[in-house]
């Protein structure tokens, strides 16, 4: 009996050892499920031929707008101070006219946007200011002479025209519908390297930088550099929403803070320039400031709505109509006055020579006064 037990124990030990070896080295011999080569199911993306083409690309918008954006090259003669020796008779006796100074010319570059098949081009006033020769280069490299139709210093808008040809025109978008965060593209000729497209978003709206008299800038982080001035700011559909105008920079290059004139504002100025060659604006001769809570308390005003007059030009339209310092202007022609800039823009939009209705508050009583609008005086050039 003892021998049988020993044989059984040895057999069981050998069997367990064999099973351990087989399980470790050859598990497939046991036919256990999941012990063989594993098949893993993967999800493979479809081939590119069956996907929507460039779903995240703005190439269609660029292709639509690029033909209407031009490079602008200007030149002008500059006068340098004449050296006193050139007027000295003794000096001229020895050297004659050989040292006469040659006229010098300064060149500059910028961009522009074709807005009409008739060859009208929108750009910035500072791009073509004082230029006596203007040349535009199309996307295909063709260069054409252009003439200045007119410009407006107070908005930094200028209109050029290329005559005798039909040009591709851009489509105007709804700049007033822009929202902070919308994607925009800037097209221009930065540093003269050639037409370039950069992308960014609308960083802010209704910005004022104190550069121009009338400002309502679109701020964007799309790269805008010297040479981009006058170029197009477009939406993702390829429609014009702004005219690139200036940048905030300490180095001369883009720091991600650029400004564009809304296309709606540029269009209004352009239409007047094309019709009359200049821009005529309304004027009533007042100086105003916004109403802060402190001012409201000081003047015992019930609210901070509108603007308060702190100065009236003697003999001006407002003075003749009976407006007084301390009056609070609330609305012009039924449109609410929100701040100083809105007052400036509302008055500028009035037609000179026609009466306008102004709603004001005096001694906490609302009243309406009719003012005979005057013509805004021409402004002098500001330093940039």
For each residue, the residues with C-beta under 8 A, 3 or more apart:
1: 4 5
2: 5 6
3: 6 7
4: 1 7 8
5: 1 2 8 9
6: 2 3 9 10
7: 3 4 10 11
8: 4 5 11 12
9: 5 6 12 13
10: 6 7 13 14
11: 7 8 14 15
12: 8 9 15 16
13: 9 10 16 17
14: 10 11 17 18
15: 11 12 18 19
16: 12 13 19 20
17: 13 14 20 21
18: 14 15 21 22
19: 15 16 22 23
20: 16 17 23 24
21: 17 18 24 25
22: 18 19 25 26 27 29 30
23: 19 20 27 30
24: 20 21 27
25: 21 22
26: 22 29 30
27: 22 23 24 30 32 35
28: 31 35 36
29: 22 26
30: 22 23 26 27 35
31: 28
32: 27 35
33:
34: 38
35: 27 28 30 32
36: 28
37:
38: 34
39:
40:
41:
42:
43:
44:
45:
46: 50 51
47: 50 51
48: 51
49:
50: 46 47
51: 46 47 48 55
52: 55
53: 57
54: 57 59
55: 51 52
56:
57: 53 54 60
58: 61 62 183 185 199 236
59: 54 62 63
60: 57 63 64 238
61: 58 64 65 185 234 235 236 237 238
62: 58 59 65 66 185 187 197 238
63: 59 60 66 238
64: 60 61 171 237 238
65: 61 62 68 69 170 185 187 232 234 238 239 240
66: 62 63 69 139 187 195 197
67: 138 139 168
68: 65 113 114 115 167 168 169 170 232
69: 65 66 111 112 113 114 139 170 187 188 195 231 232
70: 111 112 113 114 121 136 137 138 139
71: 109 110 111 112 136 137 189 194 195
72: 109 110 111 112 121 123 127 128 134 135 136 137 146 160 189 230
73: 107 108 109 134 135 136 137
74: 107 108 109 110 127 128 131 133 134 135
75: 105 106 107 108 131 132 133
76: 105 106 130 131 132 133
77: 103 104 105 106 132
78: 104 105 106
79:
80: 101 104
81:
82: 86 87 101
83: 86 101
84: 87 88
85: 88 91
86: 82 83 91 92 99 100 101
87: 82 84 92
88: 84 85 91 92
89: 92 93
90: 93 94
91: 85 86 88 94 95
92: 86 87 88 89 95 96 97
93: 89 90 96
94: 90 91
95: 91 92 98 99
96: 92 93
97: 92 100
98: 95
99: 86 95
100: 86 97
101: 80 82 83 86 104
102:
103: 77
104: 77 78 80 101
105: 75 76 77 78
106: 75 76 77 78
107: 73 74 75
108: 73 74 75 127 131
109: 71 72 73 74 189 192 227
110: 71 72 74 123 124 127 128 188 189 227 228 229 230 231
111: 69 70 71 72 123 127 187 188 189 227 228 229 230 231 232 244
112: 69 70 71 72 121 122 123 127 136 160 230 231
113: 68 69 70 121 122 123 170 230 231 232 240 243
114: 68 69 70 119 120 121 167 168 169 170
115: 68 120 121 122 169 170 172 240 267 270
116: 119 120 167 169
117: 166 167 168 169
118: 161 166
119: 114 116 146 161 162 163 164 165 166 167
120: 114 115 116 149 159 160 161 270 274
121: 70 72 112 113 114 115 136 146 159 160 161 162
122: 112 113 115 157 158 159 230 243 266 270
123: 72 110 111 112 113 127 128 157 158 159 160 229 230 243
124: 110 127 128 156 157 158 229 230 243 245
125: 128 129 151 152 153 155 156 157 158
126: 129 156 229 384
127: 72 74 108 110 111 112 123 124 158 229 230
128: 72 74 110 123 124 125 131 134 148 151 158 160
129: 125 126 151 158
130: 76
131: 74 75 76 108 128 134 148
132: 75 76 77
133: 74 75 76 145
134: 72 73 74 128 131 145 146 147 148 160
135: 72 73 74 143 144 145 146
136: 70 71 72 73 112 121 143 144 146 160 162
137: 70 71 72 73 141 142 143 144
138: 67 70 141 142 143 144 167
139: 66 67 69 70 195
140:
141: 137 138
142: 137 138
143: 135 136 137 138
144: 135 136 137 138 162 165
145: 133 134 135 162
146: 72 119 121 134 135 136 160 161 162
147: 134 160 161 163
148: 128 131 134 151 158 159 160
149: 120 159 160 161 273 274 277
150: 158 159 273 274 276 277 278 279
151: 125 128 129 148 157 158 159 273
152: 125 155 156 157 158 269 273 278 279
153: 125 156 212 213 379 381 382
154: 212 213 214 279 281 379
155: 125 152 212 213 214 261 265 266 269 279
156: 124 125 126 152 153 211 212 245 261
157: 122 123 124 125 151 152 243 261 266 269 270 273
158: 122 123 124 125 127 128 129 148 150 151 152 230 273
159: 120 121 122 123 148 149 150 151 270 273 274
160: 72 112 120 121 123 128 134 136 146 147 148 149
161: 118 119 120 121 146 147 149
162: 119 121 136 144 145 146 165 167
163: 119 147
164: 119
165: 119 144 162
166: 117 118 119
167: 68 114 116 117 119 138 162
168: 67 68 114 117
169: 68 114 115 116 117
170: 65 68 69 113 114 115 232 234 239 240
171: 64 238 239 240
172: 115 239 240 263 267
173: 234 235 237 239 240 241 263
174: 177 178 239 241 264
175: 178 218 241 242 262 263 264 265
176: 262 264
177: 174
178: 174 175 182 184 202 205 218 235 241 262
179: 182 202 205
180: 201 202 203 204 205
181: 201 202
182: 178 179 201 202 235 236
183: 58 199 200 201 235 236
184: 178 199 200 201 202 218 220 222 233 234 235 236 241 242
185: 58 61 62 65 197 198 199 200 222 233 234 235 236
186: 197 198 199 200 220 222 223 224 228 231 232 233 244 258 260
187: 62 65 66 69 111 195 196 197 231 232 233 234
188: 69 110 111 195 196 224 225 227 228 229 230 231 232 244
189: 71 72 109 110 111 192 193 194 195 196 227 228 231
190: 193 196 223 224 225 226 227 228
191: 225 226 227
192: 109 189 227
193: 189 190 196 227
194: 71 189
195: 66 69 71 139 187 188 189
196: 187 188 189 190 193
197: 62 66 185 186 187
198: 185 186 222 223 224
199: 58 183 184 185 186 222
200: 183 184 185 186 203 220 221 222 223 256 258
201: 180 181 182 183 184 220 221 222
202: 178 179 180 181 182 184 205 218 219 220
203: 180 200 219 220 221 257
204: 180 207 218 219
205: 178 179 180 202 218 219
206: 216 217 341
207: 204 215 216 217 218 219 259
208: 215 216 217 341
209: 215 217 246 248 259
210: 215
211: 156 215 246 382 384
212: 153 154 155 156 215 382
213: 153 154 155 344 379
214: 154 155 265 344 345 348
215: 207 208 209 210 211 212 341
216: 206 207 208 261 262 265 341 345
217: 206 207 208 209 245 259 260 261 262
218: 175 178 184 202 204 205 207 233 241 242 259 260 261 262
219: 202 203 204 205 207 257 258 259
220: 184 186 200 201 202 203 224 233 242 258 259 260
221: 200 201 203 256 257 258
222: 184 185 186 198 199 200 201 233 258
223: 186 190 198 200 254 256 258
224: 186 188 190 198 220 228 231 244 247 254 258 259 260
225: 188 190 191 228 247 253 254
226: 190 191 229 252 253
227: 109 110 111 188 189 190 191 192 193
228: 110 111 186 188 189 190 224 225 231 244 258
229: 110 111 123 124 126 127 188 226 244 245 246
230: 72 110 111 112 113 122 123 124 127 158 188 243 244 245
231: 69 110 111 112 113 186 187 188 189 224 228 243 244
232: 65 68 69 111 113 170 186 187 188 240 242 243 244
233: 184 185 186 187 218 220 222 240 241 242 243 244 260 263
234: 61 65 170 173 184 185 187 237 238 239 240 241
235: 61 173 178 182 183 184 185 238 239 241
236: 58 61 182 183 184 185
237: 61 64 173 234
238: 60 61 62 63 64 65 171 234 235
239: 65 170 171 172 173 174 234 235
240: 65 113 115 170 171 172 173 232 233 234 263
241: 173 174 175 178 184 218 233 234 235 260 262 263
242: 175 184 218 220 232 233 260 261 262 263 266
243: 113 122 123 124 157 230 231 232 233 260 261 263 266
244: 111 186 188 224 228 229 230 231 232 233 258 259 260
245: 124 156 217 229 230 259 260 261
246: 209 211 229 258 259
247: 224 225 254 255 257 258 259
248: 209 255 257 258 259
249: 252 253 254 255 257
250: 255
251: 255
252: 226 249
253: 225 226 249
254: 223 224 225 247 249 258
255: 247 248 249 250 251
256: 200 221 223
257: 203 219 221 247 248 249
258: 186 200 219 220 221 222 223 224 228 244 246 247 248 254
259: 207 209 217 218 219 220 224 244 245 246 247 248
260: 186 217 218 220 224 233 241 242 243 244 245
261: 155 156 157 216 217 218 242 243 245 265 266
262: 175 176 178 216 217 218 241 242 265 266
263: 172 173 175 233 240 241 242 243 266 267
264: 174 175 176 267 268
265: 155 175 214 216 261 262 268 269
266: 122 155 157 242 243 261 262 263 269 270
267: 115 172 263 264 270 271
268: 264 265 271 272
269: 152 155 157 265 266 272 273 279
270: 115 120 122 157 159 266 267 273 274
271: 267 268 274 275
272: 268 269 275 276 278 279 280
273: 149 150 151 152 157 158 159 269 270 276 277 278 279
274: 120 149 150 159 270 271
275: 271 272
276: 150 272 273 280
277: 149 150 273
278: 150 152 272 273
279: 150 152 154 155 269 272 273
280: 272 276 352 375 376
281: 154 347 348 349 350 352 375 376
282: 347 348 349 350 351 352 356 373 374 375 376
283: 316 317 347 348 352 373 374 375 376 377
284: 316 317 318 321 323 347 356 371 373 374
285: 312 313 316 317 318 319 374
286: 309 311 312 313 316 318 323 329
287: 309 310 311 312 313
288: 307 308 309 310 329 340 343
289: 295 307 308 310 340
290: 307 308 339 340
291: 295 296 301 304 305 306 307 308 328
292: 295 296 304
293: 296 297 304
294: 297 298
295: 289 291 292 298 299 301 304 308
296: 291 292 293 299 300 301 302 303 304
297: 293 294 300 301
298: 294 295
299: 295 296 308 326 328
300: 296 297 364
301: 291 295 296 297 304 308 328 361 364
302: 296 364
303: 296
304: 291 292 293 295 296 301
305: 291 328 330 336
306: 291 328 329 330 331 336 337 360 361
307: 288 289 290 291 328 329 337 339 340 343
308: 288 289 290 291 295 299 301 326 327 328 329
309: 286 287 288 312 318 323 324 325 326 327 328 329
310: 287 288 289 325 326
311: 286 287 325
312: 285 286 287 309 316 318 319 323 324 325
313: 285 286 287 316 318 319
314: 319
315: 319 320
316: 283 284 285 286 312 313 319 320 374
317: 283 284 285 320 321 371 372 373 374
318: 284 285 286 309 312 313 321 323 371
319: 285 312 313 314 315 316 322 323
320: 315 316 317 372
321: 284 317 318 358 369 370 371 372
322: 319 369
323: 284 286 309 312 318 319 327 358 360 369 371
324: 309 312 327 362
325: 309 310 311 312
326: 299 308 309 310 362
327: 308 309 323 324 360 361 362
328: 291 299 301 305 306 307 308 309 360 361 362
329: 286 288 306 307 308 309 332 337 343 358 359 360
330: 305 306 336 337 359 360 361 366
331: 306 334 335 336 337 358 359
332: 329 335 337 343 346 347 350 356 357 358 359
333: 346 350 356 357
334: 331 357
335: 331 332 346
336: 305 306 330 331 342
337: 306 307 329 330 331 332 342 343 346
338: 342
339: 290 307 342 343
340: 288 289 290 307 343 344
341: 206 208 215 216 344 345
342: 336 337 338 339 345 346
343: 288 307 329 332 337 339 340 346 347
344: 213 214 340 341 347 348
345: 214 216 341 342 348 349
346: 332 333 335 337 342 343 349 350
347: 281 282 283 284 332 343 344 350 373
348: 214 281 282 283 344 345 376
349: 281 282 345 346
350: 281 282 332 333 346 347 354 356 373
351: 282 354 373
352: 280 281 282 283 373 374 375 376
353: 372 373 375
354: 350 351 372 373
355: 370 371 372 373
356: 282 284 332 333 350 370 371 373
357: 332 333 334 368 369 370
358: 321 323 329 331 332 368 369 370 371
359: 329 330 331 332 366 367 368
360: 306 323 327 328 329 330 366 367 368 369
361: 301 306 327 328 330 364 365 366 367
362: 324 326 327 328 365 367
363:
364: 300 301 302 361
365: 361 362
366: 330 359 360 361
367: 359 360 361 362
368: 357 358 359 360
369: 321 322 323 357 358 360
370: 321 355 356 357 358
371: 284 317 318 321 323 355 356 358
372: 317 320 321 353 354 355
373: 282 283 284 317 347 350 351 352 353 354 355 356
374: 282 283 284 285 316 317 352
375: 280 281 282 283 352 353
376: 280 281 282 283 348 352
377: 283
378:
379: 153 154 213 382
380:
381: 153
382: 153 211 212 379
383:
384: 126 211
